[in-house]
Amino acid sequence: MGRRPASPGSPLRSRREFLGIAAATVGALGLLSACGAGTSRTPVATAGPTTRPTAVASSSVAATATPPRVSRPRTSVLLVTIDTLRADQLRSYGQQLVQTPTLDAFAAQGARFAWHMVHQPQTLPSHGSILTGMYPSSDGVRVQLVDKLSPTLDTAGTAFARQGYSTAALFSCSVFDPKNCGFQRGFDVYQDLSFGLTAGQPGEMLKSSAGRTTDAAIAQLRAFGDQPFFLWLHYIDPHCPYVPPAPFANKYDPNYHGTLNGGWTTVTEILAEKLRPKGADLERLKSLYQGEISYVDSQIGRVFAELDQLDRAQSTVVAVTADHGESFAEHRDFFTGEGIYHPRSLYNTELHVPLMLRYPPRIRPGTVVSSLTRAIDILPTLLELSDQPALPQVQGKSLTPLLEGGKDDSPRAVFSAMSNSIFTSVASEGWKLIQNNATKQQHLYDLANDPAEMDDVLPANRAIAAHLSAQLATWSLEERIF
């Protein structure tokens, strides 16, 4: 088909190289944990949604001390992560039904990365890659709610704090409790916005609404004053359970007359494989998910409006991305459970997520990058755009050459794995190979002509599959996937 897969875009670094140890494989988590569920926690900060979040006590912030700060920089950075957002649910990525005017306009104001993918379809491991620039198998966060970030590593928080930035992390889900991940290091403010909420059942993940999250974000932006800042802002709403507020609840399926809802009862029954939504019920479930996306979009618009009001939009690098997508039984095999929710598979429904960047001084409006890009590329890009030094630990590489119309000297390959290593995958130059490591069965997809991955073309492209398989084997060995 005229395309030759290339070698990975950057030297691979093993987990042993950065951590000095190999992580042991941990057994499967409970059903709610598989959907990202956490537990209630003690407060990191007690401020209400419209007051400035208070910083955590230093004893709970840092596993290792943040180095002394240097002179104050000029460019600020806002990183927005939207949980469980598939790229194909945004109009800028081809969706025609779901209304996302804020993110559509944002994509037009800067750069949209058409083929951005993550390395593990689960909240903590994927956010670990975003915040460290490393694969989950290298930064130590591979098994959700079990592994924690290695204390020897930098994060976006420590990197920007070291350079004189005021730093804050506002997250809308209890799963980011420091005891679950270790992401708090380097942040002056590390606030769980789900604190104070009440779960319906023991073990249910607490979710802060996008409205409450945005209130806190606006308060924090005002509290920064004229200080340069790094703000990581996380929205949980598209993550199950799907309970969007009016008018979003019935926005995309107003004529549904069944009994299915997107709440915790539905979640637990699907995860326990007691409920198998099909037909109108499955469409209803997806419509509630889409309602959550439109709700988040409306609230992010308030944050961007505040940046404009504060006259900081021109001097702030803004990145919007997601940690993973969501499956709705689109595929017939190579998945776990019922193929609904996540982490279920390494198909694009869970790995292909949006990435959009805006920074008027350096990014031309309407830029579209069609090359494959990766979650591990985000941190080095934010550092370079804000003229901050690179981190030696980073396994990704900056996307700025692609923003300027250039090409990689060596195209990037996207490697991904499930936490239990049953499935691994590699995407490179328009092709994607998914491997079942238990059965050794493989599927090959032509992403240029089949982005939904419906047709396995391996029988007609065995040489390409063999090349990708060799790349995947090398990466798996380097990263100690097995």
C-alpha positions, 0 to 999 in steps of 0.5 A: 500500500506504499507505506513502510512502517518506521522505527520508534521516534525516540530512544526507549528507556527501560524501567530499570534505567529510571527506577532501578527496579522492575515492577511486579505484576499485580493481580486484577482489581475489583470491578469498580476499580476497573472503572477507575473507582476510588474511595472517599478521602480526607481533604487536601483543601477545604476551600469552597468552590468559589474561593481560592484553594488552600495549599496542602501542608508541606508534609503531604505535598512532597515525597522529595523536596522541590528544588529552590525556585529561580527568577520569575518566568513570563509564559503561563501554562494551563493543562486541561485533561478531560477524563474519558473523552474519545476524539471521535466525539468532538466535531473538530474530529469529525463528530456531527451530532455532539455539540462542543462549540468551546472545543471546536473554537479552541481547535480553530484558534491553535493546533489540533493533533489528528492522531493523538494516542495514549499508552494505557486506557486508564485514568492514573496510568495515563495521567502519569504519562502526561505529567512525567513524559514517561510510559506507565511501565517506566514511571511506576504507575501501571496498576491503578490504585496500587502503583504510585509514582516513583519519588525519584521522578520529576512531574510537570508540577516539580518542573514548573515549580523549580522555574519559579511558577506558582503551581496548582492542580484542581482535580474532580475525582477522588482517585487522585488522592496522593495515597493513590498516585503520588502526583501531588509533588511540586504543586502549591495547591493540590485540591480534590474538588470531590471532597465534601460530596457523598457517594451513594454506595460504599466504594463508589468513586466521588465525582465533582461536577464540571460546574464546581470544577470551573468555579474553583478554576476561576477562583484559582486563576484570579488568585494567581494575580500577575504571577506566572502559573502552571495549572493542571485542571481535570474534569471527570464528567464523561467518566461513568457513571453518566448523569449529565444535568439538564438540559444535557441529559436528554439532549441526544436521545430525547425519544428514549422510553426505556428504563436504562440510566447511566448511574451507578446501578447500571455501571455495576451491573455492566461491570459484573456482566449482569447487564448487556445493553443492546439496541436502544438501551446501548444508544441511550447509554452512549447519549448520556455519555455525549451529554456529559461531554457537551456539559463539560464543553460549556464549563470549559468555555467559562475558564477560557472566558476568564483567561480573556477577562484577565488578559492572560490568553495571549501569554498562556500556553493552553493544552486540552487533552484526555487520558483515554476514551470509552468503549460501547461494544464496537468490536467483536473480539480482543477486549475484556468483559462486555466491551463497554466502558474502560479499560476494555481494549486497545482499540481506538475507541479507548486510545485515540483522544484529542490533543489541542494546543493554543499559544498565539505567539508561536502556534498558527491558528488552524494548524492541523498535525496529521502525524501520530503523537503520544501522551508522553510528548505533551510534557516536553512540548509544554516545557519547550513552548514556555522556554523551560529546560527539558527533563532528562527522564522524558521518553517522549519528544516535543511536538514543536517541530510538527507545529512549525510544519516540519517532520520528525527525523524518525516518525513516532510509534505509539506503544500501548499496553493493558495493565495485565499485559494481555493486550499490547499494541503499536501504531506507526505510519498509518498502521496499527497492530494489536496483539493478544499475548495470551493466545499470540493472535494479532490484528492489523489495521489500516488506520488511513482507510479504516480508523474505526478498526473494523477490518483486520488486514493482516493476511494481506500485509504480513510483512508490515505486521511482522515489522510492527510485531518486532517493534512491539517485542523490542519495546515490551522487552525494554519496558519489562511489560511481561 
